Amino acid sequence: MYVKVTSKRQVTFPKRVLDALGVGPGDQIELSETPDGFTLKPRRFQPEKFGTLADLIPENHPPFDIRKFRDGTHDSSLRD
């Protein structure tokens, strides 16, 4: 498949490619260089839009133990 590069260095991807990636107007696509060339993947979230939660955690709150959490049992109804 080929795409044309305009004089402004812009490209238009076929609809079926963007549909397969699940992206639309305003979404971002990440371009990564690999030994075999470049890969495209959708950027699902924008970290700069997320704020910090540090101010909401009380000073005396114990640190989160990820190992304990992973080893613990959880309600299966909460899964995807």
MOPAC internal coordinates of N, CA, C and O (Angstrom, degrees):
PM7 1SCF
backbone

  N    0.0000 0     0.00 0     0.00 0    0    0    0
  C    1.4431 1     0.00 0     0.00 0    1    0    0
  C    1.5296 1   108.01 1     0.00 0    2    1    0
  O    1.2310 1   120.91 1   -40.51 1    3    2    1
  N    1.2966 1   115.86 1   139.49 1    3    2    1
  C    1.4584 1   121.59 1  -179.86 1    5    3    2
  C    1.5207 1   109.68 1  -121.19 1    6    5    3
  O    1.2310 1   121.12 1   -33.31 1    7    6    5
  N    1.3304 1   115.46 1   146.69 1    7    6    5
  C    1.4612 1   121.53 1   171.68 1    9    7    6
  C    1.5192 1   107.34 1  -126.44 1   10    9    7
  O    1.2310 1   120.69 1   -32.79 1   11   10    9
  N    1.3099 1   116.29 1   147.21 1   11   10    9
  C    1.4598 1   121.87 1  -177.31 1   13   11   10
  C    1.5242 1   109.85 1   -91.52 1   14   13   11
  O    1.2310 1   120.38 1   -40.81 1   15   14   13
  N    1.3205 1   116.88 1   139.19 1   15   14   13
  C    1.4598 1   123.02 1   175.91 1   17   15   14
  C    1.5266 1   107.33 1   -98.13 1   18   17   15
  O    1.2310 1   120.66 1   -53.09 1   19   18   17
  N    1.3401 1   116.35 1   126.91 1   19   18   17
  C    1.4624 1   120.20 1  -179.45 1   21   19   18
  C    1.5301 1   110.20 1   -82.07 1   22   21   19
  O    1.2310 1   120.78 1    -3.42 1   23   22   21
  N    1.3307 1   116.11 1   176.58 1   23   22   21
  C    1.4666 1   120.75 1   178.54 1   25   23   22
  C    1.5255 1   111.54 1   -64.25 1   26   25   23
  O    1.2310 1   120.45 1   159.30 1   27   26   25
  N    1.3529 1   116.75 1   -20.70 1   27   26   25
  C    1.4687 1   121.29 1   177.36 1   29   27   26
  C    1.5314 1   111.32 1   -93.23 1   30   29   27
  O    1.2310 1   120.60 1  -168.04 1   31   30   29
  N    1.3312 1   116.45 1    11.96 1   31   30   29
  C    1.4711 1   123.74 1  -179.57 1   33   31   30
  C    1.5248 1   112.47 1    63.06 1   34   33   31
  O    1.2310 1   120.35 1  -148.72 1   35   34   33
  N    1.3086 1   116.94 1    31.28 1   35   34   33
  C    1.4595 1   122.05 1   177.29 1   37   35   34
  C    1.5186 1   109.17 1  -101.01 1   38   37   35
  O    1.2310 1   121.24 1   -28.17 1   39   38   37
  N    1.3269 1   115.23 1   151.83 1   39   38   37
  C    1.4602 1   120.24 1   176.60 1   41   39   38
  C    1.5276 1   108.77 1  -129.72 1   42   41   39
  O    1.2310 1   120.95 1   -26.96 1   43   42   41
  N    1.3117 1   115.79 1   153.04 1   43   42   41
  C    1.4570 1   121.59 1   174.88 1   45   43   42
  C    1.5169 1   107.18 1  -117.68 1   46   45   43
  O    1.2310 1   121.28 1   -57.26 1   47   46   45
  N    1.3481 1   115.15 1   122.74 1   47   46   45
  C    1.4558 1   119.97 1   179.44 1   49   47   46
  C    1.5179 1   109.14 1   -89.20 1   50   49   47
  O    1.2310 1   120.38 1   -33.88 1   51   50   49
  N    1.3194 1   116.88 1   146.12 1   51   50   49
  C    1.4636 1   119.30 1   176.58 1   53   51   50
  C    1.5341 1   110.77 1   -60.33 1   54   53   51
  O    1.2310 1   120.82 1   -30.31 1   55   54   53
  N    1.3203 1   116.03 1   149.69 1   55   54   53
  C    1.4517 1   122.24 1  -178.33 1   57   55   54
  C    1.5216 1   111.65 1   -54.91 1   58   57   55
  O    1.2310 1   120.32 1   137.91 1   59   58   57
  N    1.3241 1   116.99 1   -42.09 1   59   58   57
  C    1.4657 1   119.09 1  -176.87 1   61   59   58
  C    1.5237 1   112.43 1   -64.36 1   62   61   59
  O    1.2310 1   120.07 1   150.89 1   63   62   61
  N    1.3466 1   117.46 1   -29.11 1   63   62   61
  C    1.4676 1   120.83 1   177.45 1   65   63   62
  C    1.5308 1   109.33 1   -70.10 1   66   65   63
  O    1.2310 1   120.77 1   132.92 1   67   66   65
  N    1.3293 1   116.13 1   -47.08 1   67   66   65
  C    1.4625 1   119.84 1  -179.78 1   69   67   66
  C    1.5262 1   111.47 1   -66.45 1   70   69   67
  O    1.2310 1   120.30 1   143.40 1   71   70   69
  N    1.3303 1   117.03 1   -36.60 1   71   70   69
  C    1.4617 1   120.33 1   176.11 1   73   71   70
  C    1.5243 1   110.80 1   -63.86 1   74   73   71
  O    1.2310 1   120.48 1   139.45 1   75   74   73
  N    1.3252 1   116.69 1   -40.55 1   75   74   73
  C    1.4697 1   120.71 1   179.00 1   77   75   74
  C    1.5258 1   111.17 1   -65.39 1   78   77   75
  O    1.2310 1   120.32 1   145.82 1   79   78   77
  N    1.3276 1   117.00 1   -34.18 1   79   78   77
  C    1.4605 1   121.54 1   177.18 1   81   79   78
  C    1.5311 1   111.62 1   -78.31 1   82   81   79
  O    1.2310 1   120.56 1   161.89 1   83   82   81
  N    1.3257 1   116.54 1   -18.11 1   83   82   81
  C    1.4593 1   120.79 1  -178.37 1   85   83   82
  C    1.5172 1   112.97 1    74.16 1   86   85   83
  O    1.2310 1   120.37 1  -147.20 1   87   86   85
  N    1.3283 1   116.89 1    32.80 1   87   86   85
  C    1.4609 1   120.64 1   179.64 1   89   87   86
  C    1.5238 1   110.51 1  -116.00 1   90   89   87
  O    1.2310 1   121.76 1   -23.61 1   91   90   89
  N    1.3233 1   114.23 1   156.39 1   91   90   89
  C    1.4515 1   120.70 1   179.15 1   93   91   90
  C    1.5123 1   109.89 1  -142.08 1   94   93   91
  O    1.2310 1   120.63 1    10.14 1   95   94   93
  N    1.3285 1   116.39 1  -169.86 1   95   94   93
  C    1.4650 1   120.65 1  -179.23 1   97   95   94
  C    1.5275 1   111.49 1   -54.98 1   98   97   95
  O    1.2310 1   120.69 1   -48.25 1   99   98   97
  N    1.3197 1   116.28 1   131.75 1   99   98   97
  C    1.4607 1   122.15 1   178.56 1  101   99   98
  C    1.5178 1   114.87 1    89.11 1  102  101   99
  O    1.2310 1   120.05 1   164.08 1  103  102  101
  N    1.3421 1   117.50 1   -15.92 1  103  102  101
  C    1.4636 1   120.16 1   178.07 1  105  103  102
  C    1.5225 1   109.99 1   -74.77 1  106  105  103
  O    1.2310 1   121.12 1   -15.50 1  107  106  105
  N    1.3309 1   115.46 1   164.50 1  107  106  105
  C    1.4572 1   120.20 1   179.14 1  109  107  106
  C    1.5252 1   110.24 1  -113.12 1  110  109  107
  O    1.2310 1   121.12 1   -32.02 1  111  110  109
  N    1.3299 1   115.47 1   147.98 1  111  110  109
  C    1.4555 1   122.23 1   176.20 1  113  111  110
  C    1.5216 1   107.27 1  -119.80 1  114  113  111
  O    1.2310 1   121.16 1   -49.93 1  115  114  113
  N    1.3296 1   115.38 1   130.07 1  115  114  113
  C    1.4680 1   120.59 1   179.05 1  117  115  114
  C    1.5284 1   108.62 1   -89.39 1  118  117  115
  O    1.2310 1   120.82 1   -48.51 1  119  118  117
  N    1.3039 1   116.05 1   131.49 1  119  118  117
  C    1.4534 1   123.25 1   178.54 1  121  119  118
  C    1.5213 1   107.70 1  -110.03 1  122  121  119
  O    1.2310 1   120.27 1   -60.14 1  123  122  121
  N    1.3375 1   117.09 1   119.86 1  123  122  121
  C    1.4692 1   121.58 1  -177.91 1  125  123  122
  C    1.5170 1   110.26 1  -120.79 1  126  125  123
  O    1.2310 1   121.30 1   -42.04 1  127  126  125
  N    1.3311 1   115.12 1   137.96 1  127  126  125
  C    1.4624 1   119.77 1   177.91 1  129  127  126
  C    1.5221 1   109.36 1   -88.02 1  130  129  127
  O    1.2310 1   120.82 1   -46.05 1  131  130  129
  N    1.3255 1   116.04 1   133.95 1  131  130  129
  C    1.4595 1   122.44 1   177.39 1  133  131  130
  C    1.5197 1   107.90 1  -126.46 1  134  133  131
  O    1.2310 1   119.58 1   -10.75 1  135  134  133
  N    1.3237 1   118.41 1   169.25 1  135  134  133
  C    1.4660 1   119.83 1   177.37 1  137  135  134
  C    1.5306 1   112.49 1   -59.26 1  138  137  135
  O    1.2310 1   120.18 1   154.04 1  139  138  137
  N    1.3398 1   117.26 1   -25.96 1  139  138  137
  C    1.4645 1   121.02 1  -178.07 1  141  139  138
  C    1.5230 1   113.78 1   -93.81 1  142  141  139
  O    1.2310 1   119.83 1   179.22 1  143  142  141
  N    1.3161 1   117.92 1    -0.78 1  143  142  141
  C    1.4627 1   121.05 1  -177.87 1  145  143  142
  C    1.5168 1   110.29 1   138.48 1  146  145  143
  O    1.2310 1   120.44 1    41.61 1  147  146  145
  N    1.3222 1   116.77 1  -138.39 1  147  146  145
  C    1.4525 1   122.04 1  -179.70 1  149  147  146
  C    1.5223 1   110.10 1  -121.31 1  150  149  147
  O    1.2310 1   120.95 1   -30.70 1  151  150  149
  N    1.3250 1   115.80 1   149.30 1  151  150  149
  C    1.4590 1   121.09 1   175.36 1  153  151  150
  C    1.5233 1   109.12 1  -122.36 1  154  153  151
  O    1.2310 1   121.08 1   -29.67 1  155  154  153
  N    1.3231 1   115.53 1   150.33 1  155  154  153
  C    1.4573 1   122.66 1   177.30 1  157  155  154
  C    1.5132 1   108.43 1  -113.72 1  158  157  155
  O    1.2310 1   120.53 1   -41.36 1  159  158  157
  N    1.3286 1   116.60 1   138.64 1  159  158  157
  C    1.4566 1   119.56 1   170.90 1  161  159  158
  C    1.5175 1   107.74 1  -149.79 1  162  161  159
  O    1.2310 1   120.74 1   -30.21 1  163  162  161
  N    1.3319 1   116.18 1   149.79 1  163  162  161
  C    1.4671 1   119.14 1  -178.93 1  165  163  162
  C    1.5124 1   110.85 1   -69.24 1  166  165  163
  O    1.2310 1   121.04 1   -35.22 1  167  166  165
  N    1.3120 1   115.62 1   144.78 1  167  166  165
  C    1.4660 1   120.73 1   174.01 1  169  167  166
  C    1.5128 1   105.97 1   -96.11 1  170  169  167
  O    1.2310 1   120.91 1   -69.84 1  171  170  169
  N    1.3174 1   115.86 1   110.16 1  171  170  169
  C    1.4565 1   121.56 1  -170.43 1  173  171  170
  C    1.5242 1   114.66 1   -78.34 1  174  173  171
  O    1.2310 1   119.72 1   154.75 1  175  174  173
  N    1.2997 1   118.15 1   -25.25 1  175  174  173
  C    1.4569 1   119.95 1   179.48 1  177  175  174
  C    1.5186 1   108.81 1  -146.61 1  178  177  175
  O    1.2310 1   120.92 1   -17.89 1  179  178  177
  N    1.3043 1   115.84 1   162.11 1  179  178  177
  C    1.4568 1   121.42 1   179.25 1  181  179  178
  C    1.5228 1   107.99 1  -115.85 1  182  181  179
  O    1.2310 1   120.06 1   -74.83 1  183  182  181
  N    1.3358 1   117.48 1   105.17 1  183  182  181
  C    1.4681 1   120.59 1  -176.00 1  185  183  182
  C    1.5222 1   113.71 1   -55.32 1  186  185  183
  O    1.2310 1   120.01 1   149.72 1  187  186  185
  N    1.3279 1   117.58 1   -30.28 1  187  186  185
  C    1.4602 1   119.56 1  -178.43 1  189  187  186
  C    1.5307 1   112.49 1   -67.09 1  190  189  187
  O    1.2310 1   119.96 1   165.50 1  191  190  189
  N    1.3274 1   117.69 1   -14.50 1  191  190  189
  C    1.4608 1   120.89 1   178.61 1  193  191  190
  C    1.5266 1   112.35 1   -86.14 1  194  193  191
  O    1.2310 1   120.40 1   170.24 1  195  194  193
  N    1.3340 1   116.84 1    -9.76 1  195  194  193
  C    1.4562 1   120.66 1  -179.27 1  197  195  194
  C    1.5185 1   110.55 1   -93.48 1  198  197  195
  O    1.2310 1   120.75 1   -42.69 1  199  198  197
  N    1.2962 1   116.16 1   137.31 1  199  198  197
  C    1.4546 1   121.18 1   177.93 1  201  199  198
  C    1.5225 1   110.35 1   -93.32 1  202  201  199
  O    1.2310 1   120.63 1    -4.99 1  203  202  201
  N    1.3087 1   116.41 1   175.01 1  203  202  201
  C    1.4562 1   120.30 1   178.61 1  205  203  202
  C    1.5218 1   109.69 1   -89.84 1  206  205  203
  O    1.2310 1   120.94 1   -33.45 1  207  206  205
  N    1.3174 1   115.80 1   146.55 1  207  206  205
  C    1.4549 1   121.49 1   177.32 1  209  207  206
  C    1.5247 1   111.28 1  -102.13 1  210  209  207
  O    1.2310 1   120.12 1  -178.81 1  211  210  209
  N    1.3098 1   117.37 1     1.19 1  211  210  209
  C    1.4565 1   122.12 1  -175.51 1  213  211  210
  C    1.5199 1   112.34 1   -55.93 1  214  213  211
  O    1.2310 1   119.92 1   143.01 1  215  214  213
  N    1.3372 1   117.76 1   -36.99 1  215  214  213
  C    1.4764 1   119.86 1  -178.23 1  217  215  214
  C    1.5359 1   111.93 1   -69.37 1  218  217  215
  O    1.2310 1   120.31 1   162.42 1  219  218  217
  N    1.3382 1   117.02 1   -17.58 1  219  218  217
  C    1.4536 1   120.55 1  -176.59 1  221  219  218
  C    1.5283 1   113.04 1   -90.67 1  222  221  219
  O    1.2310 1   119.96 1   171.88 1  223  222  221
  N    1.3314 1   117.67 1    -8.12 1  223  222  221
  C    1.4601 1   121.51 1  -178.85 1  225  223  222
  C    1.5263 1   108.86 1   -94.17 1  226  225  223
  O    1.2310 1   120.27 1   -56.09 1  227  226  225
  N    1.3439 1   117.09 1   123.91 1  227  226  225
  C    1.4627 1   119.24 1   179.29 1  229  227  226
  C    1.5302 1   111.54 1   -61.88 1  230  229  227
  O    1.2310 1   120.24 1   -31.39 1  231  230  229
  N    1.3246 1   117.15 1   148.61 1  231  230  229
  C    1.4775 1   121.75 1  -177.62 1  233  231  230
  C    1.5207 1   113.07 1   -58.29 1  234  233  231
  O    1.2310 1   120.10 1   143.03 1  235  234  233
  N    1.3354 1   117.41 1   -36.97 1  235  234  233
  C    1.4646 1   120.49 1  -176.21 1  237  235  234
  C    1.5328 1   113.16 1   -87.28 1  238  237  235
  O    1.2310 1   119.64 1  -173.14 1  239  238  237
  N    1.3266 1   118.30 1     6.86 1  239  238  237
  C    1.4636 1   121.56 1  -179.13 1  241  239  238
  C    1.5231 1   109.67 1   -72.66 1  242  241  239
  O    1.2310 1   120.11 1   -48.95 1  243  242  241
  N    1.3719 1   117.39 1   131.05 1  243  242  241
  C    1.4678 1   118.98 1  -179.35 1  245  243  242
  C    1.5303 1   110.92 1   -67.44 1  246  245  243
  O    1.2310 1   119.96 1   -27.51 1  247  246  245
  N    1.3268 1   117.69 1   152.49 1  247  246  245
  C    1.4742 1   120.05 1   179.09 1  249  247  246
  C    1.5327 1   110.66 1   -65.25 1  250  249  247
  O    1.2310 1   120.54 1   -28.81 1  251  250  249
  N    1.2993 1   116.57 1   151.19 1  251  250  249
  C    1.4573 1   122.68 1   179.68 1  253  251  250
  C    1.5226 1   109.83 1   -73.24 1  254  253  251
  O    1.2310 1   120.53 1   -49.53 1  255  254  253
  N    1.3265 1   116.60 1   130.47 1  255  254  253
  C    1.4684 1   121.95 1   179.99 1  257  255  254
  C    1.5260 1   108.65 1  -102.98 1  258  257  255
  O    1.2310 1   120.42 1   -80.28 1  259  258  257
  N    1.3295 1   116.80 1    99.72 1  259  258  257
  C    1.4651 1   121.34 1  -176.15 1  261  259  258
  C    1.5196 1   111.76 1   -64.64 1  262  261  259
  O    1.2310 1   119.89 1   143.81 1  263  262  261
  N    1.3411 1   117.82 1   -36.19 1  263  262  261
  C    1.4746 1   119.94 1  -179.86 1  265  263  262
  C    1.5286 1   110.78 1   -64.45 1  266  265  263
  O    1.2310 1   120.78 1   136.95 1  267  266  265
  N    1.3086 1   116.11 1   -43.05 1  267  266  265
  C    1.4699 1   120.72 1   178.58 1  269  267  266
  C    1.5307 1   109.62 1   -62.69 1  270  269  267
  O    1.2310 1   120.76 1   138.63 1  271  270  269
  N    1.3177 1   116.15 1   -41.37 1  271  270  269
  C    1.4592 1   120.75 1   179.14 1  273  271  270
  C    1.5288 1   111.10 1   -63.58 1  274  273  271
  O    1.2310 1   120.13 1   133.95 1  275  274  273
  N    1.3312 1   117.36 1   -46.05 1  275  274  273
  C    1.4661 1   121.32 1  -179.15 1  277  275  274
  C    1.5227 1   111.93 1   -63.83 1  278  277  275
  O    1.2310 1   120.36 1   143.12 1  279  278  277
  N    1.3316 1   116.92 1   -36.88 1  279  278  277
  C    1.4593 1   120.81 1  -177.74 1  281  279  278
  C    1.5261 1   112.67 1   -81.34 1  282  281  279
  O    1.2310 1   120.07 1   165.86 1  283  282  281
  N    1.3111 1   117.48 1   -14.14 1  283  282  281
  C    1.4564 1   121.32 1  -176.82 1  285  283  282
  C    1.5228 1   112.37 1   -75.46 1  286  285  283
  O    1.2310 1   120.94 1   -14.76 1  287  286  285
  N    1.3115 1   115.81 1   165.24 1  287  286  285
  C    1.4743 1   120.61 1   176.16 1  289  287  286
  C    1.5210 1   108.17 1   -93.18 1  290  289  287
  O    1.2310 1   121.07 1   -34.31 1  291  290  289
  N    1.3164 1   115.57 1   145.69 1  291  290  289
  C    1.4574 1   121.75 1  -176.52 1  293  291  290
  C    1.5187 1   109.75 1  -133.97 1  294  293  291
  O    1.2310 1   120.97 1   -28.00 1  295  294  293
  N    1.2996 1   115.76 1   152.00 1  295  294  293
  C    1.4624 1   122.18 1   179.00 1  297  295  294
  C    1.5325 1   108.80 1   -64.46 1  298  297  295
  O    1.2310 1   120.20 1   -62.28 1  299  298  297
  N    1.3242 1   117.22 1   117.72 1  299  298  297
  C    1.4734 1   120.84 1  -177.17 1  301  299  298
  C    1.5165 1   112.81 1   -64.82 1  302  301  299
  O    1.2310 1   119.60 1   160.03 1  303  302  301
  N    1.3384 1   118.36 1   -19.97 1  303  302  301
  C    1.4615 1   120.19 1   179.13 1  305  303  302
  C    1.5258 1   111.69 1   -71.27 1  306  305  303
  O    1.2310 1   119.95 1   167.45 1  307  306  305
  N    1.3450 1   117.71 1   -12.55 1  307  306  305
  C    1.4505 1   121.16 1   179.92 1  309  307  306
  C    1.5198 1   112.81 1   -88.40 1  310  309  307
  O    1.2310 1   120.19 1   177.16 1  311  310  309
  N    1.3259 1   117.25 1    -2.84 1  311  310  309
  C    1.4634 1   120.55 1  -179.85 1  313  311  310
  C    1.5179 1   111.13 1   -76.26 1  314  313  311
  O    1.2310 1   120.47 1   -16.63 1  315  314  313
  N    1.3256 1   116.71 1   163.37 1  315  314  313
  C    1.4770 1   122.00 1   179.24 1  317  315  314
  C    1.5085 1   110.90 1   -59.03 1  318  317  315
  O    1.2310 1   120.10 1   180.00 1  319  318  317

